[in-house]
Amino acid sequence: MPFDYYRRLSARDKAVYRKSDAVREIRVPNARTLLPFVETLREAIETESEHGVRTASRALVDGITGLLGIQPVRVIVRRRRPSNDTGELHGYYTLTDERGAQIEVWMRTAANERMVAFRTYLRTLLHEVVHHVDFTSMGLSDSFHTQGFFQRESSLVRQIAGGTGKREKAGEGKKSVEHEREHGESRARGRGRAGDAGGAVQSGARPGGKGEVLEVGKVGAPVKSVVPPVQLSLFGEAGAERKG
Ligand SMILES: [Zn+2]
């Protein structure tokens, strides 16, 4: 069952949506080798080391793109989340010809500038990585928030950080994730999508046939993106104490 906004999409976008929805998993070869980066990231967040969070986030994402054999993506970790009436900005993915692929994430809440919970932060980071995979490996011309997308995100979280997060305050990360999903439909459209390059992204890794699993990493050639500028933002819960 597609999300409600599916009905409002053009025929071409519907096709992209269905492709996205059909792939439930991103399989990362040797994902366990990334665990040290995850642990370093957790430690950095728990000790509120901003430098550590930046370094560990980059190392982790580099590790993922390396294992997947896809083009790298720049990771910029900013401090305080921007906010507006719809909530706080958690993460942002852009892909332009000039700058290439870029992930921005924020490590402190808008309301109190508190460090974001580890699990929430990690999920946001990996969420943006899934957008990157959509464009650079799946060859999609847009990256919709479909059920398949969220399942790919979950599969990534499981593989990258399966057993971690136990020390999280009960329910905190979970609540945020659910919230994110509630909002998945409204913020699903890429902003700044100037036209449609329809299948212009080259990749050998595609959801084949019934396409339950996306296996990447076997494709050697780096991806040359000719997709028009793309911006995807991830808004989450509004800070309750946000200044009105
Ligand atoms: Zn998103």
Boltz pocket constraint, residues with backbone or C-beta under 6 A from the ligand:
constraints:
  - pocket:
      binder: B
      contacts: [[A, 127], [A, 131], [A, 145], [A, 187], [A, 232], [A, 233], [A, 234]]
      max_distance: 6.0
